[in-house]
Amino acid sequence: MTEINHSSTKTNARRTFLGQAALAGVGIATLGLVSSAKAAAMPQQTDANNGHDYAMTLPNAMNEAQFRKGVIGPATLSRVTSEMGVDKATNAHAKEFANFELREAIAVTTVLANLKTPVPPMDATAKATLAKIQNASAGSEFDMAYMQAQLENHEFLRDHTVTYLKNSSGATSMAEMNGRNLATLALATFTEHVQICKDILAELKA
């Protein structure tokens, strides 16, 4: 229980930063992010870094435009479902996550919209996920459906970001440097959220 609360506190701090960056219009290139060499040396967390529960096609973004487009779709779905989660979630940690996730999704979609990122149409997998959450009864059924969807969403976003950073490792253009900075910042949050979702799901299943 304590670990989940501690993780939520760290996540809230990162989300607040994202929101402030979006509102202030801070340039991504000026964020002073950790270097690629230091990022590669970061400690690995098996549970947070592994898992492929999502039905989406394995991501393979080659450039920053593909990276941004791959993020804004899941972020939009997370925003819509988290709006429902704020009202319908009954587990304390699921409801807390929904509140924080909604704030983050608003910040992320705002930043991406400011970067002129097109929102792709919702595919069949996303529509099915949305319908499952919409139709779930308030209580444990909704909490499980919402948190499982969030886990799958964040596993995809984590893998999408890792793939883009790998594929763009030799890029030198300003657009790609900015994209890599944005991805490096996002990866820390996406990875942390995978673990938080797993922790909450384990609690719901106990």
C-alpha positions as a LaTeX table, in Angstrom:
\begin{tabular}{lrrr}
\hline
Residue & $x$ (\AA) & $y$ (\AA) & $z$ (\AA) \\
\hline
Met1 & 0.00 & 0.00 & 0.00 \\
Thr2 & 2.78 & 2.42 & 0.92 \\
Glu3 & 4.68 & 1.70 & $-2.26$ \\
Ile4 & 1.70 & 2.56 & $-4.42$ \\
Asn5 & 1.16 & 5.87 & $-2.63$ \\
His6 & 4.87 & 6.68 & $-2.97$ \\
Ser7 & 4.77 & 5.94 & $-6.70$ \\
Ser8 & 1.69 & 8.10 & $-7.11$ \\
Thr9 & 3.45 & 11.02 & $-5.44$ \\
Lys10 & 6.38 & 10.76 & $-7.85$ \\
Thr11 & 4.02 & 10.49 & $-10.80$ \\
Asn12 & 2.09 & 13.56 & $-9.67$ \\
Ala13 & 5.31 & 15.58 & $-9.60$ \\
Arg14 & 6.18 & 14.57 & $-13.15$ \\
Arg15 & 2.66 & 15.31 & $-14.37$ \\
Thr16 & 2.74 & 18.73 & $-12.75$ \\
Phe17 & 5.99 & 19.42 & $-14.60$ \\
Leu18 & 4.45 & 18.36 & $-17.92$ \\
Gly19 & 1.43 & 20.55 & $-17.31$ \\
Gln20 & 3.57 & 23.57 & $-16.43$ \\
Ala21 & 5.70 & 23.01 & $-19.53$ \\
Ala22 & 2.60 & 22.90 & $-21.72$ \\
Leu23 & 1.07 & 26.03 & $-20.20$ \\
Ala24 & 4.30 & 28.00 & $-20.23$ \\
Gly25 & 5.18 & 26.98 & $-23.77$ \\
Val26 & 8.65 & 25.84 & $-22.74$ \\
Gly27 & 10.81 & 24.76 & $-25.70$ \\
Ile28 & 11.59 & 21.05 & $-25.57$ \\
Ala29 & 15.21 & 21.73 & $-26.47$ \\
Thr30 & 15.70 & 23.85 & $-23.34$ \\
Leu31 & 14.50 & 21.31 & $-20.79$ \\
Gly32 & 18.02 & 20.17 & $-19.85$ \\
Leu33 & 17.21 & 16.46 & $-20.13$ \\
Val34 & 19.61 & 13.67 & $-19.23$ \\
Ser35 & 22.05 & 12.64 & $-21.98$ \\
Ser36 & 21.55 & 9.48 & $-24.01$ \\
Ala37 & 24.63 & 7.92 & $-22.41$ \\
Lys38 & 23.28 & 8.48 & $-18.90$ \\
Ala39 & 19.82 & 7.29 & $-19.93$ \\
Ala40 & 21.32 & 4.03 & $-21.18$ \\
Ala41 & 23.00 & 3.53 & $-17.80$ \\
Met42 & 19.80 & 3.93 & $-15.79$ \\
Pro43 & 18.92 & 0.98 & $-13.55$ \\
Gln44 & 16.59 & $-1.59$ & $-15.06$ \\
Gln45 & 13.31 & $-2.61$ & $-13.40$ \\
Thr46 & 12.20 & $-5.97$ & $-14.76$ \\
Asp47 & 8.48 & $-5.60$ & $-14.08$ \\
Ala48 & 8.33 & $-2.05$ & $-15.44$ \\
Asn49 & 10.43 & $-2.74$ & $-18.54$ \\
Asn50 & 8.80 & $-6.00$ & $-19.59$ \\
Gly51 & 5.30 & $-7.00$ & $-20.66$ \\
His52 & 3.46 & $-6.93$ & $-23.95$ \\
Asp53 & $-0.21$ & $-7.34$ & $-23.05$ \\
Tyr54 & $-1.47$ & $-4.95$ & $-25.71$ \\
Ala55 & $-3.22$ & $-6.02$ & $-28.90$ \\
Met56 & $-1.78$ & $-3.16$ & $-30.94$ \\
Thr57 & 0.84 & $-3.81$ & $-33.62$ \\
Leu58 & 4.37 & $-3.70$ & $-32.25$ \\
Pro59 & 5.58 & $-0.10$ & $-32.66$ \\
Asn60 & 8.43 & 0.87 & $-34.95$ \\
Ala61 & 8.60 & 4.68 & $-35.15$ \\
Met62 & 11.47 & 5.84 & $-37.34$ \\
Asn63 & 11.25 & 9.62 & $-36.86$ \\
Glu64 & 9.85 & 12.23 & $-34.50$ \\
Ala65 & 6.68 & 12.77 & $-36.54$ \\
Gln66 & 5.85 & 9.06 & $-36.30$ \\
Phe67 & 6.71 & 9.12 & $-32.60$ \\
Arg68 & 4.35 & 12.02 & $-31.88$ \\
Lys69 & 1.55 & 10.50 & $-33.96$ \\
Gly70 & 1.99 & 7.20 & $-32.12$ \\
Val71 & 1.63 & 8.92 & $-28.75$ \\
Ile72 & $-1.31$ & 11.21 & $-29.37$ \\
Gly73 & $-3.77$ & 8.41 & $-30.21$ \\
Pro74 & $-3.23$ & 6.41 & $-26.99$ \\
Ala75 & $-3.02$ & 9.65 & $-24.99$ \\
Thr76 & $-6.39$ & 10.73 & $-26.36$ \\
Leu77 & $-7.91$ & 7.36 & $-25.44$ \\
Ser78 & $-6.38$ & 7.64 & $-21.97$ \\
Arg79 & $-7.89$ & 11.10 & $-21.60$ \\
Val80 & $-11.38$ & 9.90 & $-22.51$ \\
Thr81 & $-11.29$ & 6.79 & $-20.33$ \\
Ser82 & $-9.73$ & 8.62 & $-17.39$ \\
Glu83 & $-12.58$ & 11.14 & $-17.48$ \\
Met84 & $-14.84$ & 8.14 & $-16.85$ \\
Gly85 & $-12.44$ & 6.76 & $-14.26$ \\
Val86 & $-12.63$ & 9.91 & $-12.18$ \\
Asp87 & $-16.38$ & 9.35 & $-11.79$ \\
Lys88 & $-16.77$ & 5.55 & $-11.83$ \\
Ala89 & $-13.64$ & 4.09 & $-10.19$ \\
Thr90 & $-14.30$ & 2.90 & $-6.64$ \\
Asn91 & $-10.93$ & 1.48 & $-5.60$ \\
Ala92 & $-8.99$ & 4.30 & $-3.92$ \\
His93 & $-5.80$ & 3.73 & $-5.92$ \\
Ala94 & $-7.61$ & 3.28 & $-9.22$ \\
Lys95 & $-9.49$ & 6.55 & $-8.65$ \\
Glu96 & $-6.28$ & 8.33 & $-7.66$ \\
Phe97 & $-4.58$ & 7.03 & $-10.79$ \\
Ala98 & $-7.50$ & 8.16 & $-12.96$ \\
Asn99 & $-7.25$ & 11.70 & $-11.56$ \\
Phe100 & $-3.51$ & 11.90 & $-12.14$ \\
Glu101 & $-3.73$ & 10.20 & $-15.54$ \\
Leu102 & $-6.38$ & 12.64 & $-16.71$ \\
Arg103 & $-4.12$ & 15.56 & $-15.81$ \\
Glu104 & $-1.21$ & 13.95 & $-17.63$ \\
Ala105 & $-3.24$ & 13.08 & $-20.72$ \\
Ile106 & $-4.48$ & 16.66 & $-20.96$ \\
Ala107 & $-0.90$ & 17.95 & $-20.68$ \\
Val108 & 0.49 & 15.49 & $-23.23$ \\
Thr109 & $-2.25$ & 16.03 & $-25.81$ \\
Thr110 & $-1.91$ & 19.80 & $-25.36$ \\
Val111 & 1.84 & 19.67 & $-26.01$ \\
Leu112 & 1.39 & 17.42 & $-29.05$ \\
Ala113 & $-1.41$ & 19.59 & $-30.43$ \\
Asn114 & 0.85 & 22.63 & $-30.09$ \\
Leu115 & 3.39 & 20.71 & $-32.18$ \\
Lys116 & 0.72 & 20.26 & $-34.90$ \\
Thr117 & 0.46 & 16.51 & $-34.35$ \\
Pro118 & $-2.53$ & 15.02 & $-36.22$ \\
Val119 & $-4.89$ & 12.82 & $-34.21$ \\
Pro120 & $-5.38$ & 9.52 & $-36.06$ \\
Pro121 & $-8.88$ & 8.00 & $-36.21$ \\
Met122 & $-9.59$ & 5.49 & $-33.45$ \\
Asp123 & $-8.88$ & 1.96 & $-34.71$ \\
Ala124 & $-10.88$ & $-1.19$ & $-33.93$ \\
Thr125 & $-8.72$ & $-2.10$ & $-30.92$ \\
Ala126 & $-9.12$ & 1.33 & $-29.33$ \\
Lys127 & $-12.88$ & 1.31 & $-30.02$ \\
Ala128 & $-13.21$ & $-2.09$ & $-28.37$ \\
Thr129 & $-11.25$ & $-0.89$ & $-25.33$ \\
Leu130 & $-13.40$ & 2.21 & $-25.02$ \\
Ala131 & $-16.62$ & 0.19 & $-25.35$ \\
Lys132 & $-15.50$ & $-2.29$ & $-22.69$ \\
Ile133 & $-14.82$ & 0.51 & $-20.21$ \\
Gln134 & $-18.01$ & 2.37 & $-21.09$ \\
Asn135 & $-20.10$ & $-0.75$ & $-20.55$ \\
Ala136 & $-18.42$ & $-1.90$ & $-17.32$ \\
Ser137 & $-20.51$ & $-1.58$ & $-14.17$ \\
Ala138 & $-19.24$ & 0.81 & $-11.51$ \\
Gly139 & $-17.17$ & $-1.05$ & $-8.93$ \\
Ser140 & $-14.66$ & $-3.84$ & $-9.34$ \\
Glu141 & $-15.68$ & $-4.57$ & $-12.94$ \\
Phe142 & $-14.98$ & $-1.01$ & $-14.02$ \\
Asp143 & $-11.79$ & $-0.73$ & $-11.94$ \\
Met144 & $-10.35$ & $-3.88$ & $-13.54$ \\
Ala145 & $-11.33$ & $-2.86$ & $-17.08$ \\
Tyr146 & $-9.95$ & 0.65 & $-16.66$ \\
Met147 & $-6.65$ & $-0.38$ & $-15.06$ \\
Gln148 & $-6.07$ & $-3.22$ & $-17.54$ \\
Ala149 & $-6.57$ & $-0.78$ & $-20.41$ \\
Gln150 & $-4.16$ & 1.66 & $-18.78$ \\
Leu151 & $-1.54$ & $-1.06$ & $-18.39$ \\
Glu152 & $-1.80$ & $-2.05$ & $-22.04$ \\
Asn153 & $-1.74$ & 1.60 & $-23.14$ \\
His154 & 1.39 & 2.38 & $-21.15$ \\
Glu155 & 3.18 & $-0.80$ & $-22.19$ \\
Phe156 & 2.59 & 0.23 & $-25.80$ \\
Leu157 & 3.71 & 3.81 & $-25.15$ \\
Arg158 & 6.84 & 2.57 & $-23.37$ \\
Asp159 & 7.77 & 0.25 & $-26.25$ \\
His160 & 6.88 & 2.89 & $-28.85$ \\
Thr161 & 9.22 & 5.36 & $-27.15$ \\
Val162 & 12.07 & 2.87 & $-26.70$ \\
Thr163 & 11.84 & 1.89 & $-30.38$ \\
Tyr164 & 11.87 & 5.50 & $-31.56$ \\
Leu165 & 14.90 & 6.36 & $-29.41$ \\
Lys166 & 16.73 & 3.33 & $-30.82$ \\
Asn167 & 15.80 & 4.05 & $-34.44$ \\
Ser168 & 16.71 & 7.74 & $-34.21$ \\
Ser169 & 19.96 & 7.33 & $-32.28$ \\
Gly170 & 22.07 & 8.82 & $-35.10$ \\
Ala171 & 19.74 & 11.71 & $-35.93$ \\
Thr172 & 21.27 & 15.19 & $-35.87$ \\
Ser173 & 18.48 & 17.48 & $-37.13$ \\
Met174 & 16.92 & 19.91 & $-34.68$ \\
Ala175 & 13.49 & 18.32 & $-35.17$ \\
Glu176 & 14.82 & 14.88 & $-34.26$ \\
Met177 & 16.84 & 16.20 & $-31.33$ \\
Asn178 & 13.70 & 17.84 & $-29.97$ \\
Gly179 & 11.75 & 14.65 & $-30.59$ \\
Arg180 & 14.34 & 12.59 & $-28.75$ \\
Asn181 & 14.29 & 15.01 & $-25.81$ \\
Leu182 & 10.49 & 14.74 & $-25.63$ \\
Ala183 & 10.72 & 10.95 & $-25.87$ \\
Thr184 & 13.38 & 10.73 & $-23.15$ \\
Leu185 & 11.18 & 12.74 & $-20.80$ \\
Ala186 & 8.09 & 10.70 & $-21.65$ \\
Leu187 & 9.81 & 7.32 & $-21.30$ \\
Ala188 & 10.48 & 7.78 & $-17.59$ \\
Thr189 & 6.79 & 8.43 & $-16.96$ \\
Phe190 & 5.47 & 5.71 & $-19.27$ \\
Thr191 & 7.73 & 3.12 & $-17.65$ \\
Glu192 & 6.77 & 4.17 & $-14.13$ \\
His193 & 3.08 & 3.99 & $-15.03$ \\
Val194 & 3.46 & 0.41 & $-16.23$ \\
Gln195 & 4.63 & $-0.57$ & $-12.77$ \\
Ile196 & 1.92 & 1.45 & $-11.00$ \\
Cys197 & $-0.77$ & $-0.18$ & $-13.16$ \\
Lys198 & 0.63 & $-3.63$ & $-12.37$ \\
Asp199 & 0.64 & $-2.83$ & $-8.65$ \\
Ile200 & $-2.97$ & $-1.62$ & $-8.69$ \\
Leu201 & $-4.13$ & $-4.60$ & $-10.75$ \\
Ala202 & $-2.43$ & $-6.96$ & $-8.30$ \\
Glu203 & $-4.33$ & $-5.22$ & $-5.48$ \\
Leu204 & $-7.63$ & $-5.52$ & $-7.37$ \\
Lys205 & $-7.08$ & $-9.23$ & $-8.00$ \\
Ala206 & $-6.07$ & $-10.01$ & $-4.40$ \\
\hline
\end{tabular}
